Amino acid sequence: MTNERPLTEQFTQVIEALARDGEGALPLLRELYHEQVHFEDPLQSVVGIEPFIEANRRLLRRARSLSIKFGTVSEQDGNLFAVWTMTLEPKVGPATVFEGVTHAVVREGLIVYQRDYWDLLSSAAEALPGVGLIYRRLVGLFA
């Protein structure tokens, strides 16, 4: 990659562009990710840039609106870490807030592996009126 901007900046700008600009920003993923990128999150695991782009396309097509805010983003020794909050308003259903962390492995300036960590159950529970309170109380019983 010939881009001289820090990878942390490139990463946040590309992900923010996806949220802001939708499918028109999908080509930017090719500048940041390796052809054989391996991506995982609580819902899926894909290998290759085309399946990764398609996974992002599906997310964008399901969204009425999408926003992401980054907290700490750092890179060290070939590892990128990002703390983020994503708000997804699907075309059908309530808006959902996901708080998560990304770990990415970087080789020769490109992301070769990315794992997004977020809690699917609590995010879904919080999106449904009354269910979030019940979920928090149940979890509190085990804490």
C-alpha positions as CSV (number, residue, x, y, z in Angstrom):
1,M,0.0,0.0,0.0
2,T,1.4,3.3,-1.0
3,N,-0.8,5.4,1.3
4,E,1.3,7.3,3.8
5,R,-1.5,7.9,6.3
6,P,-1.4,5.8,9.5
7,L,-3.4,2.6,9.1
8,T,-5.5,3.6,12.1
9,E,-6.6,6.7,10.2
10,Q,-7.3,4.8,7.0
11,F,-9.3,2.2,8.9
12,T,-11.6,4.7,10.7
13,Q,-12.1,6.7,7.5
14,V,-13.0,3.7,5.4
15,I,-15.5,2.4,8.0
16,E,-17.0,5.8,8.6
17,A,-17.4,6.2,4.8
18,L,-19.3,2.9,4.6
19,A,-21.7,4.1,7.3
20,R,-22.1,7.5,5.7
21,D,-22.0,6.7,2.0
22,G,-23.3,3.2,1.8
23,E,-22.6,0.9,-1.1
24,G,-20.7,3.6,-3.0
25,A,-17.9,3.3,-0.4
26,L,-17.5,-0.5,-0.8
27,P,-14.6,-0.2,-3.3
28,L,-12.6,1.5,-0.5
29,L,-12.3,-1.9,1.2
30,R,-9.9,-3.1,-1.5
31,E,-7.4,-0.4,-0.4
32,L,-7.4,-1.6,3.1
33,Y,-7.9,-5.4,3.0
34,H,-5.8,-8.2,1.6
35,E,-7.4,-10.3,-1.3
36,Q,-7.5,-13.3,1.1
37,V,-8.8,-11.4,4.2
38,H,-10.4,-13.6,6.9
39,F,-13.2,-11.8,8.7
40,E,-15.2,-13.1,11.7
41,D,-17.9,-11.7,13.9
42,P,-20.6,-13.3,16.1
43,L,-22.8,-13.9,13.0
44,Q,-20.4,-15.0,10.2
45,S,-17.0,-16.0,9.1
46,V,-15.8,-15.2,5.5
47,V,-12.6,-15.6,3.6
48,G,-11.6,-13.5,0.6
49,I,-12.2,-9.9,-0.4
50,E,-15.3,-10.6,-2.5
51,P,-17.2,-12.5,0.3
52,F,-16.1,-9.7,2.7
53,I,-17.4,-7.0,0.4
54,E,-20.7,-8.9,-0.1
55,A,-21.1,-9.3,3.7
56,N,-20.8,-5.5,4.0
57,R,-23.2,-5.0,1.1
58,R,-25.8,-7.2,2.8
59,L,-25.5,-5.1,6.0
60,L,-25.8,-1.9,4.2
61,R,-28.8,-3.1,2.2
62,R,-30.6,-4.0,5.4
63,A,-30.0,-0.6,7.0
64,R,-32.3,2.4,6.9
65,S,-29.4,4.2,8.6
66,L,-26.1,3.3,10.0
67,S,-23.6,5.2,12.1
68,I,-20.3,4.4,13.8
69,K,-18.3,6.3,16.4
70,F,-14.8,5.2,17.3
71,G,-13.2,5.4,20.7
72,T,-9.6,4.3,21.1
73,V,-7.9,3.1,17.8
74,S,-4.3,1.9,18.0
75,E,-1.8,-0.1,16.0
76,Q,1.2,-1.9,17.3
77,D,3.4,-4.8,16.1
78,G,1.1,-5.7,13.2
79,N,-2.1,-5.5,15.3
80,L,-4.8,-2.9,15.0
81,F,-7.4,-2.5,17.8
82,A,-10.5,-0.3,17.6
83,V,-13.2,0.3,20.2
84,W,-16.5,1.4,18.6
85,T,-20.2,2.0,18.9
86,M,-22.4,1.3,15.9
87,T,-26.0,2.2,15.7
88,L,-28.0,0.3,13.1
89,E,-31.5,1.2,12.2
90,P,-32.8,-1.6,10.0
91,K,-35.4,-1.2,7.4
92,V,-37.7,-3.3,9.5
93,G,-37.5,-3.3,13.3
94,P,-36.1,-1.1,16.1
95,A,-32.7,0.7,16.0
96,T,-30.0,-1.3,17.8
97,V,-26.8,-0.1,19.4
98,F,-23.7,-2.4,19.2
99,E,-20.7,-1.7,21.4
100,G,-17.7,-3.6,20.1
101,V,-14.0,-4.1,19.6
102,T,-12.1,-4.9,16.4
103,H,-8.8,-6.8,16.4
104,A,-7.1,-6.8,13.0
105,V,-3.8,-8.4,11.9
106,V,-1.8,-6.4,9.4
107,R,0.8,-7.6,7.0
108,E,2.5,-5.4,4.5
109,G,0.1,-2.6,5.1
110,L,-3.1,-4.6,4.5
111,I,-5.5,-6.2,6.9
112,V,-5.3,-10.0,6.5
113,Y,-7.5,-11.0,9.5
114,Q,-10.2,-9.1,11.3
115,R,-12.4,-10.2,14.2
116,D,-15.2,-8.0,15.5
117,Y,-16.3,-8.7,19.1
118,W,-19.7,-7.6,20.2
119,D,-22.5,-9.0,22.3
120,L,-25.4,-10.1,20.0
121,L,-27.8,-11.1,22.7
122,S,-27.6,-8.0,24.8
123,S,-27.7,-5.7,21.8
124,A,-30.9,-7.4,20.6
125,A,-32.4,-7.4,24.0
126,E,-31.8,-3.7,24.5
127,A,-33.5,-3.0,21.2
128,L,-36.8,-4.5,22.4
129,P,-38.9,-2.5,24.8
130,G,-38.9,-4.1,28.3
131,V,-36.7,-7.0,27.2
132,G,-33.5,-5.1,28.0
133,L,-34.6,-4.6,31.6
134,I,-35.4,-8.3,32.0
135,Y,-32.2,-9.3,30.4
136,R,-30.1,-7.1,32.7
137,R,-31.9,-8.5,35.7
138,L,-31.2,-12.0,34.6
139,V,-27.6,-11.3,33.9
140,G,-27.3,-9.6,37.3
141,L,-28.3,-12.9,39.0
142,F,-25.2,-14.5,37.7
143,A,-22.8,-11.6,38.3
